[in-house]
Amino acid sequence: NESVITRTWTLVDDCGNETNLVQTINVVDTTAPTFTVPAGTTIECDQDPTDLSITGDVTDEADNCSNGLEA
């Protein structure tokens, strides 16, 4: 989500004299995403440790620049 925006500003006086100046805007993402991990748990040896319905899944995924995050 990082990008560069270049904006050109123009000013013209009553005599037709013109000045152009360029503004550069750097858009950066320095904020890390956040989420909550499930509590620690104990499972039986015959249970699948990758089964999130047993072990739990992360919640509250959030980021200031992204939507639809999945950990």
All heavy atoms as TSV, in Angstrom:
chain	resi	resn	atom	element	x	y	z
A	1	ASN	N	N	0.809	-1.203	0.000
A	1	ASN	CA	C	0.000	0.000	0.000
A	1	ASN	C	C	0.846	1.258	0.000
A	1	ASN	O	O	0.338	2.323	0.274
A	1	ASN	CB	C	-0.945	-0.002	1.192
A	1	ASN	CG	C	-2.066	-0.985	1.048
A	1	ASN	OD1	O	-2.478	-1.302	-0.064
A	1	ASN	ND2	N	-2.576	-1.490	2.145
A	2	GLU	N	N	2.128	1.126	-0.241
A	2	GLU	CA	C	2.959	2.306	-0.325
A	2	GLU	C	C	2.866	2.875	-1.732
A	2	GLU	O	O	2.767	2.142	-2.710
A	2	GLU	CB	C	4.400	1.977	0.044
A	2	GLU	CG	C	4.538	1.541	1.491
A	2	GLU	CD	C	5.976	1.295	1.917
A	2	GLU	OE1	O	6.904	1.539	1.121
A	2	GLU	OE2	O	6.161	0.877	3.060
A	3	SER	N	N	2.895	4.202	-1.811
A	3	SER	CA	C	2.809	4.836	-3.122
A	3	SER	C	C	3.395	6.239	-3.067
A	3	SER	O	O	3.680	6.768	-1.998
A	3	SER	CB	C	1.345	4.898	-3.590
A	3	SER	OG	O	0.576	5.690	-2.698
A	4	VAL	N	N	3.574	6.818	-4.246
A	4	VAL	CA	C	4.047	8.188	-4.363
A	4	VAL	C	C	3.005	8.955	-5.161
A	4	VAL	O	O	2.569	8.507	-6.236
A	4	VAL	CB	C	5.418	8.258	-5.066
A	4	VAL	CG1	C	5.843	9.704	-5.270
A	4	VAL	CG2	C	6.459	7.500	-4.264
A	5	ILE	N	N	2.591	10.089	-4.629
A	5	ILE	CA	C	1.643	10.973	-5.318
A	5	ILE	C	C	2.404	12.233	-5.694
A	5	ILE	O	O	3.064	12.841	-4.855
A	5	ILE	CB	C	0.453	11.323	-4.405
A	5	ILE	CG1	C	-0.293	10.054	-4.002
A	5	ILE	CG2	C	-0.466	12.331	-5.089
A	5	ILE	CD1	C	-1.313	10.271	-2.896
A	6	THR	N	N	2.334	12.589	-6.959
A	6	THR	CA	C	2.974	13.818	-7.420
A	6	THR	C	C	1.874	14.794	-7.803
A	6	THR	O	O	1.018	14.487	-8.628
A	6	THR	CB	C	3.882	13.537	-8.632
A	6	THR	OG1	O	4.852	12.552	-8.253
A	6	THR	CG2	C	4.597	14.790	-9.076
A	7	ARG	N	N	1.917	15.974	-7.176
A	7	ARG	CA	C	0.896	16.995	-7.416
A	7	ARG	C	C	1.600	18.237	-7.946
A	7	ARG	O	O	2.571	18.702	-7.366
A	7	ARG	CB	C	0.178	17.301	-6.107
A	7	ARG	CG	C	-0.963	18.272	-6.240
A	7	ARG	CD	C	-1.618	18.544	-4.885
A	7	ARG	NE	N	-2.313	17.348	-4.424
A	7	ARG	CZ	C	-2.615	17.130	-3.147
A	7	ARG	NH1	N	-2.275	17.991	-2.217
A	7	ARG	NH2	N	-3.254	16.031	-2.796
A	8	THR	N	N	1.117	18.788	-9.057
A	8	THR	CA	C	1.677	20.006	-9.629
A	8	THR	C	C	0.743	21.173	-9.311
A	8	THR	O	O	-0.457	21.121	-9.601
A	8	THR	CB	C	1.851	19.877	-11.153
A	8	THR	OG1	O	2.709	18.758	-11.426
A	8	THR	CG2	C	2.454	21.127	-11.745
A	9	TRP	N	N	1.317	22.203	-8.705
A	9	TRP	CA	C	0.577	23.411	-8.359
A	9	TRP	C	C	0.972	24.516	-9.337
A	9	TRP	O	O	2.149	24.697	-9.644
A	9	TRP	CB	C	0.919	23.860	-6.935
A	9	TRP	CG	C	0.530	22.879	-5.887
A	9	TRP	CD1	C	1.267	21.839	-5.408
A	9	TRP	CD2	C	-0.702	22.837	-5.180
A	9	TRP	NE1	N	0.576	21.151	-4.450
A	9	TRP	CE2	C	-0.643	21.749	-4.272
A	9	TRP	CE3	C	-1.859	23.615	-5.199
A	9	TRP	CZ2	C	-1.680	21.420	-3.419
A	9	TRP	CZ3	C	-2.894	23.290	-4.343
A	9	TRP	CH2	C	-2.807	22.212	-3.469
A	10	THR	N	N	-0.009	25.259	-9.815
A	10	THR	CA	C	0.240	26.337	-10.764
A	10	THR	C	C	-0.411	27.612	-10.241
A	10	THR	O	O	-1.564	27.596	-9.801
A	10	THR	CB	C	-0.347	26.001	-12.148
A	10	THR	OG1	O	0.234	24.771	-12.603
A	10	THR	CG2	C	-0.066	27.095	-13.156
A	11	LEU	N	N	0.347	28.709	-10.309
A	11	LEU	CA	C	-0.166	30.019	-9.908
A	11	LEU	C	C	0.060	30.979	-11.062
A	11	LEU	O	O	1.164	31.072	-11.595
A	11	LEU	CB	C	0.562	30.506	-8.649
A	11	LEU	CG	C	0.115	31.842	-8.071
A	11	LEU	CD1	C	-1.334	31.752	-7.578
A	11	LEU	CD2	C	1.030	32.260	-6.936
A	12	VAL	N	N	-0.991	31.689	-11.459
A	12	VAL	CA	C	-0.917	32.654	-12.555
A	12	VAL	C	C	-1.365	34.006	-12.023
A	12	VAL	O	O	-2.444	34.117	-11.417
A	12	VAL	CB	C	-1.817	32.229	-13.741
A	12	VAL	CG1	C	-1.722	33.242	-14.868
A	12	VAL	CG2	C	-1.452	30.838	-14.223
A	13	ASP	N	N	-0.531	35.044	-12.247
A	13	ASP	CA	C	-0.923	36.379	-11.794
A	13	ASP	C	C	-1.735	37.088	-12.868
A	13	ASP	O	O	-1.987	36.536	-13.953
A	13	ASP	CB	C	0.302	37.183	-11.337
A	13	ASP	CG	C	1.264	37.554	-12.462
A	13	ASP	OD1	O	0.896	37.431	-13.653
A	13	ASP	OD2	O	2.394	37.970	-12.140
A	14	ASP	N	N	-2.160	38.320	-12.570
A	14	ASP	CA	C	-3.010	39.081	-13.490
A	14	ASP	C	C	-2.327	39.418	-14.807
A	14	ASP	O	O	-2.985	39.725	-15.797
A	14	ASP	CB	C	-3.486	40.380	-12.822
A	14	ASP	CG	C	-4.484	40.133	-11.701
A	14	ASP	OD1	O	-5.109	39.040	-11.695
A	14	ASP	OD2	O	-4.639	41.012	-10.822
A	15	CYS	N	N	-0.991	39.366	-14.855
A	15	CYS	CA	C	-0.253	39.657	-16.086
A	15	CYS	C	C	0.057	38.407	-16.894
A	15	CYS	O	O	0.724	38.465	-17.918
A	15	CYS	CB	C	1.041	40.392	-15.751
A	15	CYS	SG	S	0.774	42.033	-15.040
A	16	GLY	N	N	-0.402	37.243	-16.427
A	16	GLY	CA	C	-0.169	36.005	-17.155
A	16	GLY	C	C	1.134	35.306	-16.794
A	16	GLY	O	O	1.492	34.306	-17.422
A	17	ASN	N	N	1.857	35.841	-15.822
A	17	ASN	CA	C	3.082	35.177	-15.373
A	17	ASN	C	C	2.680	33.925	-14.598
A	17	ASN	O	O	1.767	33.948	-13.776
A	17	ASN	CB	C	3.910	36.102	-14.477
A	17	ASN	CG	C	4.366	37.334	-15.225
A	17	ASN	OD1	O	4.921	37.231	-16.304
A	17	ASN	ND2	N	4.107	38.495	-14.654
A	18	GLU	N	N	3.386	32.859	-14.873
A	18	GLU	CA	C	3.003	31.562	-14.308
A	18	GLU	C	C	4.168	30.913	-13.569
A	18	GLU	O	O	5.304	30.961	-14.026
A	18	GLU	CB	C	2.543	30.644	-15.441
A	18	GLU	CG	C	2.049	29.302	-14.994
A	18	GLU	CD	C	1.514	28.480	-16.161
A	18	GLU	OE1	O	0.563	28.923	-16.827
A	18	GLU	OE2	O	2.087	27.397	-16.399
A	19	THR	N	N	3.856	30.331	-12.438
A	19	THR	CA	C	4.834	29.550	-11.689
A	19	THR	C	C	4.244	28.180	-11.428
A	19	THR	O	O	3.084	28.071	-11.013
A	19	THR	CB	C	5.182	30.216	-10.345
A	19	THR	OG1	O	5.735	31.506	-10.595
A	19	THR	CG2	C	6.178	29.386	-9.552
A	20	ASN	N	N	5.032	27.138	-11.693
A	20	ASN	CA	C	4.622	25.760	-11.435
A	20	ASN	C	C	5.567	25.167	-10.389
A	20	ASN	O	O	6.786	25.269	-10.528
A	20	ASN	CB	C	4.704	24.910	-12.707
A	20	ASN	CG	C	3.725	25.372	-13.758
A	20	ASN	OD1	O	2.542	25.394	-13.527
A	20	ASN	ND2	N	4.239	25.776	-14.907
A	21	LEU	N	N	5.018	24.554	-9.383
A	21	LEU	CA	C	5.810	23.850	-8.380
A	21	LEU	C	C	5.213	22.464	-8.179
A	21	LEU	O	O	4.003	22.269	-8.296
A	21	LEU	CB	C	5.827	24.611	-7.054
A	21	LEU	CG	C	6.526	25.974	-7.092
A	21	LEU	CD1	C	6.339	26.711	-5.770
A	21	LEU	CD2	C	8.012	25.796	-7.379
A	22	VAL	N	N	6.090	21.510	-7.890
A	22	VAL	CA	C	5.672	20.118	-7.739
A	22	VAL	C	C	5.775	19.713	-6.272
A	22	VAL	O	O	6.778	19.988	-5.608
A	22	VAL	CB	C	6.538	19.191	-8.617
A	22	VAL	CG1	C	6.191	17.728	-8.381
A	22	VAL	CG2	C	6.380	19.557	-10.084
A	23	GLN	N	N	4.740	19.076	-5.785
A	23	GLN	CA	C	4.715	18.525	-4.431
A	23	GLN	C	C	4.736	17.008	-4.556
A	23	GLN	O	O	3.971	16.428	-5.331
A	23	GLN	CB	C	3.435	18.959	-3.713
A	23	GLN	CG	C	3.250	18.346	-2.346
A	23	GLN	CD	C	1.868	18.648	-1.756
A	23	GLN	OE1	O	0.907	18.847	-2.486
A	23	GLN	NE2	N	1.801	18.671	-0.445
A	24	THR	N	N	5.623	16.361	-3.797
A	24	THR	CA	C	5.685	14.912	-3.774
A	24	THR	C	C	5.192	14.428	-2.418
A	24	THR	O	O	5.686	14.863	-1.380
A	24	THR	CB	C	7.124	14.422	-4.016
A	24	THR	OG1	O	7.570	14.926	-5.279
A	24	THR	CG2	C	7.196	12.912	-4.015
A	25	ILE	N	N	4.222	13.529	-2.437
A	25	ILE	CA	C	3.658	12.956	-1.222
A	25	ILE	C	C	3.997	11.475	-1.212
A	25	ILE	O	O	3.589	10.739	-2.114
A	25	ILE	CB	C	2.126	13.144	-1.166
A	25	ILE	CG1	C	1.776	14.621	-1.278
A	25	ILE	CG2	C	1.552	12.529	0.105
A	25	ILE	CD1	C	0.313	14.883	-1.594
A	26	ASN	N	N	4.765	11.045	-0.218
A	26	ASN	CA	C	5.108	9.635	-0.067
A	26	ASN	C	C	4.150	9.000	0.931
A	26	ASN	O	O	4.097	9.422	2.093
A	26	ASN	CB	C	6.552	9.472	0.427
A	26	ASN	CG	C	7.537	9.940	-0.604
A	26	ASN	OD1	O	7.627	9.379	-1.675
A	26	ASN	ND2	N	8.282	10.983	-0.290
A	27	VAL	N	N	3.387	8.028	0.486
A	27	VAL	CA	C	2.448	7.318	1.342
A	27	VAL	C	C	3.124	6.027	1.789
A	27	VAL	O	O	3.506	5.200	0.961
A	27	VAL	CB	C	1.135	7.004	0.594
A	27	VAL	CG1	C	0.164	6.272	1.497
A	27	VAL	CG2	C	0.525	8.286	0.036
A	28	VAL	N	N	3.313	5.873	3.099
A	28	VAL	CA	C	3.993	4.697	3.639
A	28	VAL	C	C	3.120	4.048	4.711
A	28	VAL	O	O	2.240	4.680	5.278
A	28	VAL	CB	C	5.374	5.051	4.237
A	28	VAL	CG1	C	6.297	5.608	3.170
A	28	VAL	CG2	C	5.241	6.033	5.376
A	29	ASP	N	N	3.374	2.797	4.943
A	29	ASP	CA	C	2.682	2.061	5.998
A	29	ASP	C	C	3.728	1.582	6.989
A	29	ASP	O	O	4.470	0.645	6.720
A	29	ASP	CB	C	1.918	0.866	5.402
A	29	ASP	CG	C	1.178	0.062	6.454
A	29	ASP	OD1	O	1.156	0.467	7.637
A	29	ASP	OD2	O	0.620	-0.992	6.108
A	30	THR	N	N	3.793	2.239	8.144
A	30	THR	CA	C	4.762	1.865	9.170
A	30	THR	C	C	4.089	1.250	10.392
A	30	THR	O	O	4.746	0.981	11.391
A	30	THR	CB	C	5.595	3.086	9.610
A	30	THR	OG1	O	4.702	4.092	10.113
A	30	THR	CG2	C	6.394	3.652	8.450
A	31	THR	N	N	2.778	1.039	10.297
A	31	THR	CA	C	2.022	0.470	11.413
A	31	THR	C	C	1.798	-1.017	11.151
A	31	THR	O	O	1.178	-1.388	10.154
A	31	THR	CB	C	0.662	1.183	11.571
A	31	THR	OG1	O	0.902	2.574	11.742
A	31	THR	CG2	C	-0.103	0.640	12.754
A	32	ALA	N	N	2.294	-1.841	12.041
A	32	ALA	CA	C	2.142	-3.294	11.891
A	32	ALA	C	C	0.696	-3.707	12.153
A	32	ALA	O	O	-0.004	-3.081	12.945
A	32	ALA	CB	C	3.063	-4.013	12.869
A	33	PRO	N	N	0.237	-4.772	11.486
A	33	PRO	CA	C	-1.109	-5.271	11.775
A	33	PRO	C	C	-1.166	-5.854	13.186
A	33	PRO	O	O	-0.138	-6.190	13.777
A	33	PRO	CB	C	-1.325	-6.361	10.721
A	33	PRO	CG	C	0.039	-6.757	10.274
A	33	PRO	CD	C	0.918	-5.566	10.473
A	34	THR	N	N	-2.377	-5.966	13.708
A	34	THR	CA	C	-2.581	-6.525	15.046
A	34	THR	C	C	-3.613	-7.634	14.994
A	34	THR	O	O	-4.445	-7.690	14.079
A	34	THR	CB	C	-3.073	-5.451	16.035
A	34	THR	OG1	O	-4.316	-4.921	15.570
A	34	THR	CG2	C	-2.064	-4.325	16.179
A	35	PHE	N	N	-3.550	-8.543	15.976
A	35	PHE	CA	C	-4.540	-9.599	16.114
A	35	PHE	C	C	-4.415	-10.209	17.495
A	35	PHE	O	O	-3.434	-9.975	18.202
A	35	PHE	CB	C	-4.412	-10.673	15.023
A	35	PHE	CG	C	-3.089	-11.385	15.005
A	35	PHE	CD1	C	-2.910	-12.568	15.718
A	35	PHE	CD2	C	-2.024	-10.889	14.277
A	35	PHE	CE1	C	-1.697	-13.239	15.696
A	35	PHE	CE2	C	-0.806	-11.549	14.254
A	35	PHE	CZ	C	-0.643	-12.724	14.963
A	36	THR	N	N	-5.411	-10.993	17.873
A	36	THR	CA	C	-5.412	-11.685	19.158
A	36	THR	C	C	-5.308	-13.174	18.899
A	36	THR	O	O	-6.046	-13.721	18.080
A	36	THR	CB	C	-6.712	-11.379	19.931
A	36	THR	OG1	O	-6.813	-9.965	20.111
A	36	THR	CG2	C	-6.723	-12.056	21.279
A	37	VAL	N	N	-4.364	-13.835	19.588
A	37	VAL	CA	C	-4.213	-15.283	19.439
A	37	VAL	C	C	-5.129	-15.996	20.428
A	37	VAL	O	O	-5.465	-15.457	21.481
A	37	VAL	CB	C	-2.750	-15.745	19.647
A	37	VAL	CG1	C	-1.845	-15.123	18.615
A	37	VAL	CG2	C	-2.262	-15.432	21.034
A	38	PRO	N	N	-5.552	-17.224	20.095
A	38	PRO	CA	C	-6.382	-17.970	21.032
A	38	PRO	C	C	-5.574	-18.365	22.270
A	38	PRO	O	O	-4.340	-18.425	22.225
A	38	PRO	CB	C	-6.825	-19.199	20.237
A	38	PRO	CG	C	-5.862	-19.327	19.116
A	38	PRO	CD	C	-5.310	-17.966	18.853
A	39	ALA	N	N	-6.274	-18.628	23.344
A	39	ALA	CA	C	-5.615	-19.048	24.580
A	39	ALA	C	C	-4.932	-20.396	24.367
A	39	ALA	O	O	-5.338	-21.193	23.515
A	39	ALA	CB	C	-6.643	-19.156	25.693
A	40	GLY	N	N	-3.893	-20.654	25.161
A	40	GLY	CA	C	-3.245	-21.956	25.122
A	40	GLY	C	C	-4.243	-23.052	25.468
A	40	GLY	O	O	-5.211	-22.822	26.197
A	41	THR	N	N	-4.035	-24.224	24.911
A	41	THR	CA	C	-4.981	-25.312	25.126
A	41	THR	C	C	-4.254	-26.649	25.173
A	41	THR	O	O	-3.088	-26.749	24.789
A	41	THR	CB	C	-6.059	-25.326	24.013
A	41	THR	OG1	O	-7.071	-26.266	24.345
A	41	THR	CG2	C	-5.474	-25.676	22.663
A	42	THR	N	N	-4.931	-27.666	25.637
A	42	THR	CA	C	-4.405	-29.026	25.650
A	42	THR	C	C	-5.336	-29.893	24.827
A	42	THR	O	O	-6.559	-29.806	24.981
A	42	THR	CB	C	-4.335	-29.573	27.093
A	42	THR	OG1	O	-3.503	-28.701	27.869
A	42	THR	CG2	C	-3.782	-30.977	27.126
A	43	ILE	N	N	-4.762	-30.704	23.931
A	43	ILE	CA	C	-5.583	-31.601	23.111
A	43	ILE	C	C	-5.090	-33.032	23.294
A	43	ILE	O	O	-3.959	-33.275	23.706
A	43	ILE	CB	C	-5.563	-31.196	21.623
A	43	ILE	CG1	C	-4.147	-31.280	21.036
A	43	ILE	CG2	C	-6.130	-29.804	21.435
A	43	ILE	CD1	C	-4.084	-31.070	19.538
A	44	GLU	N	N	-5.944	-33.955	22.957
A	44	GLU	CA	C	-5.588	-35.380	23.014
A	44	GLU	C	C	-4.675	-35.714	21.834
A	44	GLU	O	O	-4.704	-35.048	20.786
A	44	GLU	CB	C	-6.851	-36.251	22.956
A	44	GLU	CG	C	-7.755	-36.107	24.171
A	44	GLU	CD	C	-7.140	-36.675	25.435
A	44	GLU	OE1	O	-6.348	-37.641	25.342
A	44	GLU	OE2	O	-7.431	-36.142	26.521
A	45	CYS	N	N	-3.867	-36.759	21.989
A	45	CYS	CA	C	-2.892	-37.121	20.961
A	45	CYS	C	C	-3.551	-37.569	19.654
A	45	CYS	O	O	-2.925	-37.507	18.600
A	45	CYS	CB	C	-1.939	-38.194	21.474
A	45	CYS	SG	S	-2.740	-39.752	21.901
A	46	ASP	N	N	-4.806	-37.977	19.684
A	46	ASP	CA	C	-5.471	-38.391	18.450
A	46	ASP	C	C	-6.216	-37.239	17.772
A	46	ASP	O	O	-6.883	-37.437	16.761
A	46	ASP	CB	C	-6.428	-39.561	18.721
A	46	ASP	CG	C	-7.538	-39.204	19.692
A	46	ASP	OD1	O	-7.436	-38.170	20.381
A	46	ASP	OD2	O	-8.530	-39.968	19.742
A	47	GLN	N	N	-6.091	-36.026	18.315
A	47	GLN	CA	C	-6.725	-34.860	17.712
A	47	GLN	C	C	-5.741	-34.148	16.789
A	47	GLN	O	O	-4.524	-34.185	16.995
A	47	GLN	CB	C	-7.226	-33.900	18.802
A	47	GLN	CG	C	-8.385	-34.474	19.606
A	47	GLN	CD	C	-8.802	-33.513	20.709
A	47	GLN	OE1	O	-8.007	-33.192	21.574
A	47	GLN	NE2	N	-10.045	-33.080	20.651
A	48	ASP	N	N	-6.273	-33.534	15.773
A	48	ASP	CA	C	-5.466	-32.842	14.766
A	48	ASP	C	C	-5.093	-31.441	15.273
A	48	ASP	O	O	-5.962	-30.583	15.415
A	48	ASP	CB	C	-6.262	-32.738	13.465
A	48	ASP	CG	C	-5.510	-32.056	12.343
A	48	ASP	OD1	O	-4.342	-31.653	12.552
A	48	ASP	OD2	O	-6.096	-31.913	11.253
A	49	PRO	N	N	-3.812	-31.182	15.526
A	49	PRO	CA	C	-3.412	-29.868	16.042
A	49	PRO	C	C	-3.572	-28.730	15.022
A	49	PRO	O	O	-3.505	-27.562	15.386
A	49	PRO	CB	C	-1.941	-30.057	16.420
A	49	PRO	CG	C	-1.475	-31.196	15.580
A	49	PRO	CD	C	-2.676	-32.092	15.386
A	50	THR	N	N	-3.818	-29.051	13.744
A	50	THR	CA	C	-4.042	-28.011	12.739
A	50	THR	C	C	-5.521	-27.685	12.571
A	50	THR	O	O	-5.874	-26.803	11.795
A	50	THR	CB	C	-3.457	-28.431	11.375
A	50	THR	OG1	O	-4.148	-29.590	10.896
A	50	THR	CG2	C	-1.963	-28.710	11.489
A	51	ASP	N	N	-6.386	-28.398	13.290
A	51	ASP	CA	C	-7.836	-28.167	13.215
A	51	ASP	C	C	-8.187	-26.972	14.091
A	51	ASP	O	O	-8.230	-27.055	15.315
A	51	ASP	CB	C	-8.583	-29.413	13.678
A	51	ASP	CG	C	-10.083	-29.290	13.515
A	51	ASP	OD1	O	-10.595	-28.155	13.342
A	51	ASP	OD2	O	-10.755	-30.336	13.578
A	52	LEU	N	N	-8.434	-25.835	13.450
A	52	LEU	CA	C	-8.699	-24.604	14.185
A	52	LEU	C	C	-9.999	-24.644	14.981
A	52	LEU	O	O	-10.164	-23.872	15.922
A	52	LEU	CB	C	-8.703	-23.413	13.220
A	52	LEU	CG	C	-7.382	-23.151	12.486
A	52	LEU	CD1	C	-7.511	-21.958	11.560
A	52	LEU	CD2	C	-6.239	-22.980	13.452
A	53	SER	N	N	-10.908	-25.553	14.628
A	53	SER	CA	C	-12.132	-25.665	15.419
A	53	SER	C	C	-11.840	-26.279	16.790
A	53	SER	O	O	-12.608	-26.132	17.723
A	53	SER	CB	C	-13.190	-26.493	14.673
A	53	SER	OG	O	-12.783	-27.853	14.572
A	54	ILE	N	N	-10.690	-26.949	16.917
A	54	ILE	CA	C	-10.269	-27.531	18.194
A	54	ILE	C	C	-9.313	-26.585	18.930
A	54	ILE	O	O	-9.466	-26.344	20.122
A	54	ILE	CB	C	-9.573	-28.894	17.973
A	54	ILE	CG1	C	-10.533	-29.893	17.339
A	54	ILE	CG2	C	-9.020	-29.441	19.283
A	54	ILE	CD1	C	-9.860	-31.179	16.889
A	55	THR	N	N	-8.318	-26.067	18.214
A	55	THR	CA	C	-7.257	-25.274	18.854
A	55	THR	C	C	-7.558	-23.785	18.924
A	55	THR	O	O	-6.925	-23.056	19.666
A	55	THR	CB	C	-5.932	-25.463	18.109
A	55	THR	OG1	O	-6.093	-25.015	16.759
A	55	THR	CG2	C	-5.489	-26.914	18.146
A	56	GLY	N	N	-8.519	-23.318	18.133
A	56	GLY	CA	C	-8.848	-21.898	18.102
A	56	GLY	C	C	-8.169	-21.192	16.950
A	56	GLY	O	O	-7.213	-21.684	16.366
A	57	ASP	N	N	-8.685	-20.036	16.630
A	57	ASP	CA	C	-8.175	-19.229	15.523
A	57	ASP	C	C	-7.950	-17.822	16.041
A	57	ASP	O	O	-8.509	-17.413	17.056
A	57	ASP	CB	C	-9.184	-19.224	14.365
A	57	ASP	CG	C	-8.595	-18.750	13.051
A	57	ASP	OD1	O	-7.406	-18.375	13.023
A	57	ASP	OD2	O	-9.331	-18.734	12.050
A	58	VAL	N	N	-7.135	-17.052	15.328
A	58	VAL	CA	C	-6.913	-15.670	15.714
A	58	VAL	C	C	-8.196	-14.863	15.503
A	58	VAL	O	O	-9.055	-15.224	14.690
A	58	VAL	CB	C	-5.738	-15.038	14.933
A	58	VAL	CG1	C	-4.453	-15.767	15.188
A	58	VAL	CG2	C	-6.034	-14.972	13.455
A	59	THR	N	N	-8.319	-13.774	16.244
A	59	THR	CA	C	-9.467	-12.874	16.116
A	59	THR	C	C	-8.960	-11.444	16.070
A	59	THR	O	O	-7.778	-11.176	16.309
A	59	THR	CB	C	-10.435	-13.026	17.307
A	59	THR	OG1	O	-9.713	-12.756	18.518
A	59	THR	CG2	C	-11.045	-14.412	17.360
A	60	ASP	N	N	-9.836	-10.548	15.784
A	60	ASP	CA	C	-9.557	-9.106	15.807
A	60	ASP	C	C	-8.446	-8.688	14.848
A	60	ASP	O	O	-7.686	-7.764	15.144
A	60	ASP	CB	C	-9.191	-8.632	17.225
A	60	ASP	CG	C	-10.240	-8.956	18.248
A	60	ASP	OD1	O	-11.423	-8.971	17.897
A	60	ASP	OD2	O	-9.876	-9.204	19.413
A	61	GLU	N	N	-8.326	-9.361	13.700
A	61	GLU	CA	C	-7.311	-8.948	12.735
A	61	GLU	C	C	-7.608	-7.520	12.304
A	61	GLU	O	O	-8.733	-7.194	11.939
A	61	GLU	CB	C	-7.311	-9.848	11.506
A	61	GLU	CG	C	-6.935	-11.286	11.782
A	61	GLU	CD	C	-8.139	-12.212	11.925
A	61	GLU	OE1	O	-9.190	-11.763	12.427
A	61	GLU	OE2	O	-8.032	-13.365	11.524
A	62	ALA	N	N	-6.582	-6.652	12.368
A	62	ALA	CA	C	-6.786	-5.245	12.003
A	62	ALA	C	C	-5.509	-4.681	11.408
A	62	ALA	O	O	-4.403	-5.061	11.771
A	62	ALA	CB	C	-7.192	-4.449	13.237
A	63	ASP	N	N	-5.696	-3.755	10.496
A	63	ASP	CA	C	-4.569	-3.039	9.914
A	63	ASP	C	C	-5.080	-1.695	9.403
A	63	ASP	O	O	-6.217	-1.611	8.922
A	63	ASP	CB	C	-3.930	-3.826	8.769
A	63	ASP	CG	C	-2.667	-3.169	8.254
A	63	ASP	OD1	O	-1.692	-3.100	9.021
A	63	ASP	OD2	O	-2.651	-2.721	7.101
A	64	ASN	N	N	-4.278	-0.661	9.518
A	64	ASN	CA	C	-4.705	0.667	9.089
A	64	ASN	C	C	-4.768	0.820	7.568
A	64	ASN	O	O	-5.398	1.741	7.069
A	64	ASN	CB	C	-3.789	1.739	9.681
A	64	ASN	CG	C	-2.368	1.632	9.187
A	64	ASN	OD1	O	-1.830	0.533	8.999
A	64	ASN	ND2	N	-1.719	2.754	8.981
A	65	CYS	N	N	-4.167	-0.096	6.809
A	65	CYS	CA	C	-4.140	0.026	5.346
A	65	CYS	C	C	-4.742	-1.158	4.602
A	65	CYS	O	O	-4.797	-1.147	3.383
A	65	CYS	CB	C	-2.697	0.223	4.873
A	65	CYS	SG	S	-1.980	1.778	5.374
A	66	SER	N	N	-5.155	-2.209	5.302
A	66	SER	CA	C	-5.659	-3.407	4.639
A	66	SER	C	C	-6.986	-3.857	5.246
A	66	SER	O	O	-7.211	-3.675	6.432
A	66	SER	CB	C	-4.655	-4.554	4.764
A	66	SER	OG	O	-3.431	-4.213	4.162
A	67	ASN	N	N	-7.793	-4.460	4.416
A	67	ASN	CA	C	-9.057	-5.055	4.857
A	67	ASN	C	C	-9.023	-6.550	4.558
A	67	ASN	O	O	-8.289	-7.008	3.704
A	67	ASN	CB	C	-10.248	-4.428	4.136
A	67	ASN	CG	C	-10.425	-2.979	4.500
A	67	ASN	OD1	O	-10.318	-2.598	5.657
A	67	ASN	ND2	N	-10.699	-2.140	3.507
A	68	GLY	N	N	-9.853	-7.313	5.247
A	68	GLY	CA	C	-9.971	-8.729	4.951
A	68	GLY	C	C	-8.739	-9.519	5.306
A	68	GLY	O	O	-8.406	-10.488	4.622
A	69	LEU	N	N	-8.048	-9.160	6.374
A	69	LEU	CA	C	-6.853	-9.890	6.784
A	69	LEU	C	C	-7.226	-11.265	7.309
A	69	LEU	O	O	-8.251	-11.449	7.939
A	69	LEU	CB	C	-6.120	-9.142	7.890
A	69	LEU	CG	C	-5.558	-7.778	7.544
A	69	LEU	CD1	C	-5.004	-7.116	8.804
A	69	LEU	CD2	C	-4.465	-7.911	6.505
A	70	GLU	N	N	-6.365	-12.231	7.060
A	70	GLU	CA	C	-6.545	-13.585	7.581
A	70	GLU	C	C	-5.185	-14.084	8.005
A	70	GLU	O	O	-4.267	-14.156	7.189
A	70	GLU	CB	C	-7.163	-14.504	6.527
A	70	GLU	CG	C	-7.489	-15.894	7.024
A	70	GLU	CD	C	-8.519	-15.933	8.151
A	70	GLU	OE1	O	-9.460	-15.113	8.136
A	70	GLU	OE2	O	-8.369	-16.762	9.049
A	71	ALA	N	N	-5.030	-14.409	9.290
A	71	ALA	CA	C	-3.738	-14.886	9.805
A	71	ALA	C	C	-3.579	-16.364	9.533
A	71	ALA	O	O	-4.494	-17.087	9.293
A	71	ALA	CB	C	-3.619	-14.613	11.289
